[in-house]
Amino acid sequence: MTSPREWLASHPAPQRQARPKSMEISYSQINSFMRCPWLYKTVYVDRKRPPLHPASSLGISIHRALEAYHRGGGGELGKLLDCYDANWSHAGFATAQEQMAWHQKGQRILERYFGQEIERRSEIVAVEKDFLFPLDCHVVRGTIDRIDRLPEGEIEVIDYKSHLDMVGEEEAAQNLQLGMYGMGVRESLGYEAAFLTLYYVAAGKKVTVKYDPARDEEIGELIVRVADHIVYAKGFKPETGCCPQCDFRKTCAHSAAKDDALK
């Protein structure tokens, strides 16, 4: 996906009406629209959801387990694994054997996570924390996986990732989602983020960068520009560049990767 600066340069602001329209907008909506306006329409206008597959079901299960575990005050490994079993998603598996294999994979991930948590010196101050703040005529919303207070009192914003495609610090520093979360904790939750972290729980690794308020102006401009394009859209134009990675590539009428997906 293009950078915020590149996207802004290639998508001039639409003409607003005398009374501007407004909407609530999240990172997921922005990401979908920037990837492909037709994808945005499919998910947020037509309300279609892609079918779950083993990796996505595992990601959902791990996120829910971590939320339940930390919201309940943490504790022993057995408690974490009980939360995992209680929040396991059964959808998306072809056979019982496949489901069992992925469940065991998730258990190994959480066992390693627990081992790392024992060494944690920070205090968890919030899990699955919602934020909501006005921006121009729109409202920005989101949910942060975890907020920690470090021993020195600094605030760390953490976003869990269950996949293995890690990015480096340079890319993390430009991560739009983290930047929006940094804005969200300040504008809505009363915290001043010092650090932003992508926690790759499947790999047991973190990528942490300093929160840079200097990015806020560009991110804010991007949020407003995308929201304006959505509310004033005269049809949603499909973009085919992301088709090979799209969850709807098998069924979308505009898919440039449909043939490959059906092989």
C-alpha positions in Angstrom: 0.0 0.0 0.0 1.2 3.5 -0.7 2.4 5.8 2.0 0.1 8.5 3.5 2.0 11.2 1.7 1.8 9.4 -1.7 -1.9 8.7 -1.2 -2.7 12.3 -0.4 -0.8 13.5 -3.4 -2.7 11.2 -5.8 -6.2 11.7 -4.2 -7.1 15.5 -4.1 -9.7 16.5 -1.6 -13.3 16.2 -3.0 -15.6 19.2 -3.1 -17.5 19.4 0.2 -21.2 20.4 0.4 -22.3 23.5 2.1 -23.0 21.4 5.2 -20.2 18.8 5.3 -21.1 15.2 5.8 -19.5 13.3 8.7 -18.8 9.7 9.6 -17.1 7.6 12.3 -13.9 6.1 10.8 -11.4 3.5 12.0 -8.0 2.3 10.8 -9.6 -0.8 9.3 -11.9 1.3 7.2 -9.1 3.6 6.1 -6.8 0.6 5.3 -9.6 -1.0 3.2 -10.4 2.1 1.3 -6.7 2.9 0.5 -6.2 -0.7 -0.7 -9.3 -0.7 -2.8 -12.5 1.4 -2.6 -14.4 -1.6 -3.9 -13.1 -3.7 -0.9 -14.3 -0.9 1.4 -17.8 -1.1 -0.3 -17.8 -4.9 0.0 -17.1 -4.9 3.7 -18.6 -1.7 5.1 -21.5 -1.0 2.7 -22.6 -4.4 1.6 -21.6 -5.9 5.0 -19.9 -9.0 3.6 -17.3 -10.8 5.6 -14.6 -13.0 4.1 -14.7 -16.7 5.1 -12.5 -17.6 8.0 -9.4 -19.8 7.4 -7.1 -21.5 9.9 -4.7 -18.6 10.3 -7.5 -16.0 10.7 -9.3 -18.2 13.2 -6.2 -18.7 15.2 -5.6 -15.0 15.3 -9.1 -14.3 16.6 -8.7 -17.0 19.2 -5.3 -15.7 20.5 -6.6 -12.1 20.6 -9.7 -13.1 22.6 -7.7 -15.3 24.9 -5.2 -12.5 25.7 -8.0 -10.1 26.3 -9.8 -12.4 28.7 -6.6 -13.4 30.5 -5.3 -9.9 31.1 -8.8 -8.5 31.8 -9.0 -11.1 34.5 -5.8 -10.0 36.1 -3.4 -12.6 34.6 -2.2 -15.5 36.6 -0.8 -18.9 36.0 -0.3 -20.6 32.6 -3.3 -22.8 33.2 -5.5 -19.8 33.4 -4.2 -18.4 30.1 -4.8 -21.8 28.4 -8.3 -22.0 29.9 -9.0 -18.6 28.4 -7.7 -19.9 25.1 -10.0 -22.9 25.1 -13.0 -20.9 26.2 -12.4 -18.4 23.3 -11.3 -20.8 20.6 -12.9 -20.2 17.2 -14.0 -23.4 15.5 -14.6 -21.9 12.1 -12.5 -22.2 9.0 -11.0 -25.6 9.4 -11.5 -28.4 6.8 -11.1 -31.3 9.2 -11.0 -32.0 12.9 -7.4 -33.0 12.5 -6.5 -29.7 11.0 -8.3 -27.9 13.8 -6.4 -29.8 16.4 -3.1 -29.1 14.7 -3.8 -25.3 14.7 -5.1 -25.4 18.2 -1.8 -27.0 19.3 0.1 -24.4 17.4 -1.7 -21.7 19.3 -1.1 -23.3 22.6 2.7 -23.3 21.9 2.5 -19.6 21.0 0.7 -18.8 24.3 3.1 -20.9 26.3 6.0 -18.9 24.9 4.0 -15.7 25.5 3.5 -16.6 29.1 7.2 -17.3 29.5 8.0 -13.8 28.2 5.3 -12.2 30.4 7.0 -13.6 33.5 9.9 -11.2 32.7 7.7 -8.2 32.1 8.4 -5.2 34.3 5.7 -3.0 33.0 2.2 -2.6 34.4 -0.8 -3.3 32.2 -3.2 -0.4 32.5 -5.7 -1.3 29.8 -6.7 -4.1 27.4 -9.0 -3.8 24.4 -9.4 -0.1 25.1 -11.7 1.8 22.9 -11.0 5.4 21.9 -13.1 8.0 20.2 -12.2 11.6 19.3 -13.4 14.3 16.8 -11.2 15.3 13.9 -12.5 18.0 11.6 -16.1 17.1 11.0 -15.5 13.4 11.4 -15.0 11.1 14.4 -12.0 8.7 14.7 -12.5 5.5 16.6 -10.5 2.4 17.4 -9.6 -0.3 19.9 -6.1 -0.8 21.3 -5.0 -4.3 22.3 -3.0 -3.2 25.3 -1.6 -0.2 27.1 1.4 -0.6 29.5 3.0 1.7 31.9 6.7 1.2 32.0 8.8 1.3 35.2 9.8 4.9 34.5 6.2 5.9 34.1 6.2 6.1 30.3 3.2 4.7 28.3 3.6 2.0 25.7 0.8 1.3 23.2 0.8 -2.4 22.1 -0.8 -3.9 19.0 -0.8 -7.7 18.9 0.0 -9.4 15.5 -0.6 -13.1 15.1 1.1 -13.5 11.7 4.8 -14.0 11.1 5.4 -11.2 8.5 7.4 -8.9 10.7 8.4 -5.4 9.8 11.6 -3.6 10.9 11.8 -0.4 13.0 11.8 1.9 10.1 8.6 0.5 8.7 7.0 0.4 12.2 7.8 4.0 12.7 5.7 4.8 9.6 2.9 2.4 10.6 -0.4 4.2 10.1 -2.3 2.1 12.7 0.3 2.7 15.4 0.3 6.4 14.6 -3.5 6.6 14.9 -3.4 4.7 18.2 -0.8 7.2 19.5 -3.2 10.0 18.6 -6.1 8.1 20.1 -4.6 7.6 23.6 -3.8 11.3 23.8 -7.0 12.7 22.4 -9.4 10.3 24.0 -7.8 8.4 26.9 -5.7 11.1 28.6 -2.3 9.3 28.1 0.7 10.6 26.3 2.3 7.6 24.5 6.0 7.3 24.6 6.4 4.1 22.7 4.4 2.2 20.1 4.9 -1.6 19.8 3.9 -4.3 17.3 4.0 -7.5 19.3 4.3 -10.5 17.0 3.1 -13.1 19.5 3.5 -16.0 17.0 7.2 -15.2 16.7 7.6 -14.1 20.3 9.1 -10.8 19.2 8.4 -7.1 19.5 9.2 -4.1 17.3 9.1 -0.9 19.4 9.5 2.6 18.2 9.1 6.0 19.8 5.8 7.8 19.3 6.5 10.8 17.0 3.8 13.6 17.4 5.3 15.2 14.3 3.4 12.7 12.2 0.0 13.6 13.7 -0.7 16.4 11.2 -0.1 14.2 8.1 -2.1 11.3 9.7 -4.9 13.6 10.6 -5.0 15.0 7.0 -5.1 11.5 5.7 -7.9 10.4 8.0 -10.0 13.4 6.9 -9.2 13.0 3.2 -10.2 9.3 3.2 -13.4 10.0 5.2 -14.3 12.8 2.7 -13.7 10.5 -0.2 -16.0 7.9 1.4 -18.9 10.2 2.2 -18.8 12.0 -1.1 -18.0 8.9 -3.2 -19.9 8.6 -6.5 -19.5 4.9 -6.8 -16.5 2.9 -5.5 -13.8 2.3 -8.1 -12.0 -1.0 -7.9 -8.2 -1.2 -7.6 -6.6 -4.4 -8.8 -3.1 -3.9 -7.4 -4.0 -5.7 -4.1 -6.1 -8.5 -5.6 -3.6 -11.3 -4.9 -3.8 -10.6 -1.2 -7.5 -9.8 -1.0 -9.8 -12.2 1.0 -12.5 -11.7 -1.7 -10.3 -12.6 -4.7 -12.2 -15.8 -5.4 -15.6 -14.1 -5.5 -15.1 -10.5 -6.4 -16.4 -9.5 -9.9 -13.4 -7.2 -10.3 -10.7 -9.6 -9.1 -7.6 -9.7 -11.2 -6.5 -12.8 -9.3 -9.7 -14.9 -9.5 -8.2 -17.5 -11.8 -5.1 -18.0 -9.7 -7.3 -18.2 -6.5 -9.3 -21.0 -8.0 -6.4 -23.2 -8.9 
